Amino acid sequence: MGPALSSLPTISPVQGVILEEMRLYVVNEFGEAASSRVLERSGRAANHQYDPDQAYPDAELGLLAVRAAEVTGKPIPEVLEGFGEAMVPDMFKYYSILVTPRWSFVDFLLGMEPALHAALHLDTPGALPTKVHATRTGPDTVKIVYDSPLRACAAVRGVIRGAAAHYGVEIAITENYCVLRGDAACVFTVEGSND
């Protein structure tokens, strides 16, 4: 299953809206009973809901991902990727000020770092920046470097897939490097139509 995200030290707070997105992802994908078990195994009440305006330790996101993997039998990266993909519609809804309506899919990739930072940390004191640097390497090709102690590269991959669905673009993602394989950072090559 790879290294457990919950074993990482707490480095910065994460916005409650992201934890609530993870809870809702589990509800929508696996059902209320699975969500209740995930919350209980995480030390929360079965009907717990996260306060979107409250900051929580970032280890809470890792803990939810680990518990969701245990309850559903899915690998942690699959849970995180599904969560990232499911989070995209709300990113466009709540952080639309950061996403220009005229953008193409490639433009979104090139400008997604501020949107991801806002979604993950939204003015939370002490939050570290989400390090997602995108560079155009061809007309319809973007290289994305993700460098974060959270090691949630699967969630970033999910956001990329969710954005492709939003823009109606067929894509191919190649994972060139990954911290979970011992590399210094995660590097993706994303190829897709810019139309």
C-alpha positions, 0 to 999 in steps of 0.5 A, a space after each residue: 500500500 505504500 507509506 502511510 500518510 498518517 505516519 508523517 509529522 504534522 507540518 501545517 494545518 489543513 482547511 476543514 473544507 478539504 477534510 469534509 470533501 474527503 468525508 463526502 467522497 467516501 460517502 458518495 463512493 462507498 456509502 454512509 456505512 463505510 464513511 461511519 467506519 472510517 470516521 470511527 477508526 479515525 477516532 471521530 464519531 460515526 456522524 462527525 462532520 468537519 467544520 469547513 472554516 476550522 483548521 486541522 492538523 494535516 495528518 488528519 487527511 492522511 489518517 482519513 485516507 489510510 482508514 478509507 483504504 482499510 475500510 474499502 480495501 482500496 490502496 491508499 493512492 487509489 483513495 487519494 486519486 479518487 478524492 482529488 478527482 471528486 474535489 475538482 467540481 467544488 474547486 471550480 465552484 468555491 475558488 472560481 476567482 482563481 480560475 479564469 473562465 477563458 482558460 483551457 485545460 492546459 491553462 488550468 494546469 499551468 495556473 493550478 498551484 494557487 487554486 490547490 493552495 487555496 483549497 488545501 490551506 485557505 488563509 490558514 495561519 502557518 500553512 506551507 505552500 502547496 508546491 505544484 509547479 507546471 511548465 508547458 513542454 509542448 502545445 498540449 503537453 505540461 510537466 508538473 512537479 509536485 514537492 510536498 512533505 504530505 506525499 499526496 501525489 495521487 491526489 494531485 493526479 486525481 485533480 488533473 483527471 478531474 480537471 480533464 473531465 471538467 474541460 472534456 479533454 482526453 489525457 495521458 498522464 505519465 508519472 516520471 518520478 515519485 517520492 513514494 519510489 524514493 525520488 526527490 519529487 513527483 514529476 508528471 507529464 500530462 498530454 491532452 488536447 488544448 481545445 
